[in-house]
Amino acid sequence: MPGRFCVLVMLAACTVGNEPPPATLVSTSSEAPGAHCAAGGTAVHNGSDTNGNGTLDLNEITTTSYVCTPLGSVPKMLVDYVDESPGANCENGGEAIHWGLDTNDNGHLDASEISNTVFICNAMDPSTIVGTYWVYNALDAARLIGVRKITGSLMIEASNLSQIDLSNLVEVGGDLWVEGYGGSTLALPSLTKVGGELLVRPYLDDVSFDVLQVTHPSAVDTHAFHAPQLNFAAGELEIWGLTSDLSLPALTQGMLTLIGTGPGVSVDLPSMVHANLSLVADSVTAPHLIDGYQFSVAYASSVTVPALTSIQELGLGDTSLTSLDFPSLTSATNVYITDNPQLSTCAAQTFAAALHPTSTTISGNGPC
C-alpha cells in the first residue's frame, strides 16, 4: 500500500498565562504488515511542535495509534474534514478531522467507519485570556487593553505601574488581587463578575465598580469607594480607611465592615433589608433594614434604622449618641452598649431590658 502523508497543524487554542503553548500536530504514514497490523494499515502520530517548524519531527512524536486493514480485504483509508461549531471540543469553533477505512467501499467516510478524530481549534478571541494572568510591568498591563474576559484570576503586582486600563474587562472567573500598584485610582467600569476574592491592598484615592452587582469575600483600602449597582455582598465586604461618604444605593443584603474610617463620614444604605453590619462611621442611615445577624456601630453621632425589628447582635460603642432611637426593635440576642459618655446608663439599661437579650454588656456610659 503506497505511503500517504498528511501534516495537520493544530492552531494554538488559547494562551495560558502570558505565553502560547506549542501547536499540536498529527501526521500519518503507511504501516507495513507486521506486529501492529497483520494486513498493514496506517500509523497515526501525535505530538507537540516544540521547535515550531510546522512539521511533526520524529523526536516530537508522543503517541502513535494504528488503523489496520482488515484481513482478507484492502479498503481505502478516507479522511473527512468537517467544520466544528463552538462547544466542548473547540470553545471558539474550528475543524474536526475524521479518518477511517471505507469498509463498505462507497467512497464516503460514513459515521460508522470513523476510527479516530482530531480537532483543529480556532485561536481564542483576543479579548479572552484563558487561565490566570499576572501583571508585573507596563508590558503586561498593555496586554489587558481590550480584554473582556479572564477565565482564571487577575493578579496585579506592579508597584511601578502608574496606570492600568481595565475599562473593557467584564468578567474575572477567579480572584481579582491588586497587591502592587503605583496609581492613585482603580476603575473597572464594565466589570460585572468576580468569581473569587476581591483584594485591593495599596491604599488608593478612589476605587470604583460601575456595574458590579455581587461581591464575594473582599477587602479594599481606599479613601473613596463607588459601587452604585452592588446588590449583594455574598462574602464580607471590608473597606479600610474611608475618608469620603459611602453610599451603596442598590445593596439589599450582605456583610459590610468599615474599619479605620475617617471623621465625619456618613454611610447611606437606602435599600438594605437583611444585613450583617459592623461600621465605624459618623452617621448611619438604613431606613429599610429589617433584620440580620449583627448591627454594630462605633464613633457615630447619628443612627437611623426605623424599620429594624430584630437582630442577633447589637453593638453601640464610643458613640456620641444621647438617646437610643430604634422604634421598631423588639428583640436582640446579645446587646453591647459601651463607652458612650453622652448616653445615660439608665437609659441604656432600660432599652436593653426591653429586648429580652440572652446576654447584655453595659459599661462606660454616662451617669443616670
N, C-alpha and C positions, 0 to 999 in steps of 0.2 A: 504494500500500500504506500503510495508516494507520500513523502513528508509534506506537511502543510503547516505553516507557521503564521500565528496571528498575535500581535502585541496589542494589548488593551491597556490604555493609560487611565488609571483612576485619578480623577481630578481631586484636589485637596478638598475634603468635605467641610473642614472647619479650621479654625485657629484656636488652639488651646493655649492659654497664657498669651505670650507675645510672639511665638514662633510657629510657622506652619509645619505640620508633620510631613514626612516623605510620602510621595504618592504610592499607592498600591498597584502593582502590575500583575497581569495574567498573561501567560504565554502557553501555547500548545505545541506539541511535537509528536511525530509518529512513534508509536510503541511497537517494536518488533515482537512477534510471538515469543513467549518465554514465561518466566515466573510470574510476571504481573498480569499478563493477558495471554491465555493459551493460543488464541487465534489472532493476536495482535490487537491494536486499537490506538488510542490517543492518550498521551500523558498531558495532564493539565497542571501547570506550575503556577504557584502564587508566591509573592514576596514583595518587599518594600524597595523602592528605587532609592537606596541610601546614598548613591553617588550622584543622583539627579541627572543621569544621562538619557533618561527616557526609554531605556532598554532594561529588561529583566536579565541581569547577568547571572551566570551560574552560581556565584557566591552569594547572590541575593535571594535565591530560591529558599523558602522556608517550608513549604508544604507542596506535595505532589499527589494528585489523585489520578485514577485511571478510568477511562471509558473504554470498555473492552468490546471487541467484535464477538457476537455470539458464535459459538461453534456451528459449523455447517452452513454459514451464510456470511456474506460480506456487505452489510448495509452501509450506506454512506453516513458520514458524520455531518450533521447540519448545525448551523449557528443562526440564531434569530435575535435581532436587535429590536427592542420594544421600548417606547417611552415609558418612564416610570413617574407616576404622579407624586407630588409631595406627600409624605407619610412616614410610616415607621422605618422603611428601608432607606429612604433619602428624604431628609427633612425639607430640602429645598428642591426636590424633584431630580430627575436625571434620566438614566438609561439602564434598562435591565438587559443583560446578555445571557440568553439561554442556549444550551447546546445539548445534543444527544444524537442517538442513532435513528435513522429513518427506517425503523423496523418494518413498517407496512409498505415501504417503497413508493409512497405517494408524492415524494418530492417536497413535502412540507413537514416542519417540525411540529408535530401535534403535542398538546399539553401532556399526554401520557408518555411521550417519548423524551421529555426533558429530564436529563440526568443531573444537570448542575446549572446554577445561575449565579452570576456576579452582578453587582450594581455599580455603575459609574455615576457618582452623585455630583450634581452641580455644586459649585462653591457656594458657601453661605452668603447671604445678603451681607454686604459690608457694614450694614447698620446693626448687625448682631455679632456679639462676641460670645463664643461658647467657652464655658469654664470660668475660672476666676482670673480677674485682671488686676495687676499691680501697677501703681503709678509711683515711680521713683524720681522722675525728672520731667522736663518740658516736652521731650520727645514722646514719652509715654502718654502725657496729657493730650498732646496733639492727636494721637490715635483715637481719642474719645470724641473728637468733634464729629457730629452727625450720628453717633452711635445711639440707638434707641433701646437696645435690649442687651443685658449681660446675663447669661443663664446661670452663672455662678455668683461669686461675691466680687465687690469692687473695694479694693484696699488702696488707700492713698497714704503714702508715707514719703512726702516730698516737701520738707521744711523750707527749701529754697524756691519753691514754686509760689509765685505771687498771684496767679490767677489760673482758673481752670474752667473750661466751657463744658457744662453738663446740661445745656439748655434743651437738647433733644432727647435726653435719657428718660425713658418711660418706665422701664422695669429692671429691677435688680433681683435675680432669683434667690440669692443668698444674702449675706451680710453686706452692709454699707458702712465701712470704717474709714474715718478720716482722722488719722493719728499724727500726721505730719503735714502741715500746710502753712505757707507763709502769707497767704492772703488774709484780708480782713472780713470778707463776706463769702457766704456759700449759698448759691441759689440753684434750686432744681425745680424750675417752673413746670416741667412736664411729667415729673415722676409721679406715678400712680401706685406703684407697688414696690415694697422692700420685703422679700420673703423671710429675712432673718433679722438680726440685730442692727440697730442704727446707732452709730457711735461717732460723735464729733468731739474730739478732745482738745484741739487747740482752742483757746478762748477767743472767739470771734466777735465782731461787732454786730453781725446780723446773720441769721440762718433762716431760710425761707423754703417752704414746700407749698406751692400754689394749689395743687390739686390732689395731694396725698390724702387718702381717706382713712387708712388704717396703719397703725404702727405696732410693731412687736417690741420686745424689750429695747429701750432706747435711753441714751444718755447724751445730752447736748450741753456744751459750755458756750454761752453766748450772752451778750448784752440784750439782744432782741430776738424774739422767735415768732415766726409767722407761719401758720398752717390753717388758712381760713376754711378749708373743706375737711379737715380732720374730724372724723365721726366717731372713731373707736380706738382707744388706746388699749390694744389687746394684751400687751405686757406693760410694765411700768414705764411711763414716760417721765424721765428725770431731767430737769432743766436746772443748770447751775449758773448762778451769777447774774440773773436778770437785773437790768437797771431801767428797763422800759416796761410800760404797762403790757400785760398779756391778755389778749382776747382770743378765745377759741370758740367762735360763734356756732360751729356745727357739731362740736363734741357733745355726745349724748351719754356716753358711758366709758368707763375705764379707770385706770390708775394714774394719777398725776401727782408728781412730787416736785416741789420747788425748794432748792437749797441755796443758801448764800445770797438771797435776793437783796438788792439794794433798797435804801429807804424810799418811801413814798410810792412804791409800785402797787398798782391795783390789778386784780385778777377778775376778769369777767367771763362767766361760763353760762351764757343765756339759755343753752339747750340741754345742759347736763341734767340727767334724770337719775341715773344709778352710778355711784362713784366710790372710789377709794382715794381720798384726797389728803395729802399732807403738805401744807402750804406755809411758806414764810412770805408774808405779804402785808402791805399796809391795809388793804381793804379787799374783801372777797364778796362777790355777788354771784349767786347761783339760784335764781328765782324759781326754777322748776325742779330742783334737786329734791327727790322724794326719799331715797334710802341709799344704803351702801354699807360697806364694811367699816370704813374709817372716815371721820371728818376731823382733821387736826389742823389748827391754825395757830401760828406764832407771830408775835410782834404786830398784830392787827389793831387798828383803831375802829374798824367797821366790819361787821359780818352780816350779810343779808341772805338768809336761806328760809324764806317764809313758808315753803311747802315741805320742808324736811319733817318726816313723821317718825322715822326710826333709823337707828344707827347702832352698829355694834360697839365701836369705839369713838368717843367724843373727847377731844382734847383741846383745851384752850390754855396757852401758856405765854407769859411775857407780853401780854397784850396791854393796851391802854383802854380796854373796854370798861365802861362804867355800869353796864347792865347786860343781861343775857336775854336777847330777843330771839327766841325760837318758838314762834306762836303755835306751830303745828306738831312740835316734837313731843311724843308721848312715851318713847322707850329708848333706852340705851343700855347696853350690857356692861360696858366699862366707861367710867367717867373720870377724866383727869382735868382739874381746874387748878392751875398752879401759877404762882408768881405774877399775879395780875394786881398791881398795887392800887389801882383805882376802883377795883371791884370789891364790894363788901363780902366778907367771908360768910356772913349770914345769908346774903342773897344767893351766894354760890351753893351753900348747903341746902337751902330751900329748893332751889332749882334742881339740884341733883336728886334729892329725895323723891321728887315728883316723877322721876324717870324710872324708878324701881330698878336700879342697876345691881348687877352681881357684885361689882367692886367699885369703890369710889376713892379717889385721892384728891383731897382739897387742902392746899397749903400755900403759904406765902402770899396770900391775898390781903386786901385791905381790911381794916378793922370793921367790926359790926357797927 
